[in-house]
């Protein structure tokens, strides 16, 4: 298998709100805007995002409400402390402030207007590693 591109599809109630969040705070750009779908990309990102409008009528009968998975979109960056300050100044909805995990990873979490969880991380080896 030779994977040449990847994307994550996010089904939300208001695709335009999610697009504004990702373009304003995370540097994505709109590649395609059509009815019910917005394709977002970055030149330096390994994954594109496709934001789809949720259709409340399209719920498969076999799908149980408690069987849905929670999704976290995760991006690894450099200089997370500077990104945290920038996002805070811009008024992004930070749900988990910048912190360091015991295994060395620095992490913060955001949520877009539709509740999509975005985790931004920077790997810093723990002392003595």
C-alpha positions as CSV (number, residue, x, y, z in Angstrom):
1,X,0.0,0.0,0.0
2,X,1.2,3.5,-0.9
3,X,-0.8,6.1,0.9
4,X,-0.4,9.4,-0.9
5,X,-2.8,11.5,1.1
6,X,-5.1,11.3,4.1
7,X,-8.1,13.2,5.5
8,X,-10.4,13.2,8.5
9,X,-14.1,13.8,7.9
10,X,-16.0,15.6,10.6
11,X,-19.8,15.6,10.6
12,X,-21.1,18.7,12.4
13,X,-24.2,20.8,12.6
14,X,-22.5,24.0,11.2
15,X,-19.7,23.3,8.8
16,X,-19.1,27.0,8.2
17,X,-18.4,27.6,11.9
18,X,-15.9,24.7,12.0
19,X,-14.3,26.0,8.9
20,X,-13.9,29.5,10.4
21,X,-12.3,28.0,13.5
22,X,-9.8,25.9,11.6
23,X,-8.9,28.7,9.1
24,X,-8.8,31.5,11.8
25,X,-6.9,29.6,14.6
26,X,-5.1,26.7,13.0
27,X,-4.0,28.0,9.6
28,X,-6.1,25.8,7.3
29,X,-7.5,27.1,4.0
30,X,-10.7,26.2,2.2
31,X,-9.9,24.1,-0.9
32,X,-13.5,23.3,-1.8
33,X,-16.8,24.8,-0.6
34,X,-20.0,23.2,-1.7
35,X,-23.4,22.6,-0.3
36,X,-23.0,20.6,2.9
37,X,-19.2,20.1,2.6
38,X,-16.0,22.1,3.1
39,X,-12.6,20.7,2.4
40,X,-9.7,22.2,4.4
41,X,-6.0,21.8,3.8
42,X,-2.6,23.1,4.9
43,X,0.6,22.9,2.9
44,X,2.5,21.5,5.9
45,X,-0.2,19.2,7.4
46,X,-0.2,15.5,6.9
47,X,-4.0,15.3,7.0
48,X,-6.7,17.4,5.3
49,X,-10.0,17.9,7.0
50,X,-13.4,17.5,5.4
51,X,-16.2,19.1,7.3
52,X,-19.6,17.7,6.4
53,X,-23.1,18.9,7.4
54,X,-24.8,16.5,9.7
55,X,-28.1,15.2,8.4
56,X,-30.4,14.6,11.4
57,X,-32.6,12.2,9.2
58,X,-29.7,10.0,8.2
59,X,-29.2,7.8,11.3
60,X,-28.8,4.1,10.4
61,X,-31.2,1.9,12.4
62,X,-28.5,-0.5,13.4
63,X,-26.4,2.2,14.9
64,X,-26.8,2.5,18.7
65,X,-26.4,6.0,20.2
66,X,-23.9,4.8,22.8
67,X,-21.8,3.0,20.1
68,X,-20.6,6.3,18.6
69,X,-16.9,7.0,19.1
70,X,-15.5,10.2,20.4
71,X,-13.0,11.7,18.0
72,X,-10.0,13.9,18.8
73,X,-8.2,15.6,16.0
74,X,-4.5,15.7,17.0
75,X,-1.7,17.9,15.6
76,X,2.0,17.7,16.6
77,X,3.8,21.1,16.5
78,X,6.9,22.8,17.6
79,X,7.0,25.7,20.2
80,X,3.6,24.8,21.7
81,X,4.0,27.4,24.4
82,X,4.0,30.2,21.7
83,X,1.0,28.5,20.0
84,X,-0.9,28.4,23.3
85,X,-0.3,32.1,23.9
86,X,-1.4,32.9,20.4
87,X,-4.6,30.8,20.7
88,X,-5.4,32.4,24.1
89,X,-5.0,35.9,22.7
90,X,-7.2,35.0,19.7
91,X,-9.9,33.9,22.0
92,X,-9.9,30.2,20.9
93,X,-12.0,28.0,23.2
94,X,-9.2,26.2,25.2
95,X,-10.7,23.3,27.1
96,X,-7.5,21.9,28.6
97,X,-4.8,24.5,29.2
98,X,-1.1,23.8,28.4
99,X,0.3,21.2,30.6
100,X,3.1,18.6,30.6
101,X,2.3,14.9,30.9
102,X,4.6,12.6,33.0
103,X,5.9,11.0,29.8
104,X,7.2,14.3,28.5
105,X,4.5,15.3,26.1
106,X,3.2,18.9,26.3
107,X,-0.5,19.1,25.4
108,X,-3.4,21.5,25.2
109,X,-7.0,20.9,23.9
110,X,-9.3,23.2,22.1
111,X,-12.9,22.8,20.9
112,X,-14.4,24.3,17.8
113,X,-17.9,25.8,17.8
114,X,-19.4,22.4,17.0
115,X,-17.6,20.7,19.9
116,X,-14.9,19.0,17.7
117,X,-12.0,18.4,20.1
118,X,-8.5,19.4,18.8
119,X,-5.5,18.3,20.7
120,X,-2.2,20.0,20.0
121,X,1.0,18.3,21.3
122,X,4.8,18.8,21.4
123,X,7.0,16.0,22.4
124,X,9.7,16.9,24.9
125,X,11.6,14.0,26.4
126,X,11.3,13.9,30.2
127,X,14.3,14.8,32.3
128,X,16.9,12.0,32.3
129,X,15.5,10.3,29.2
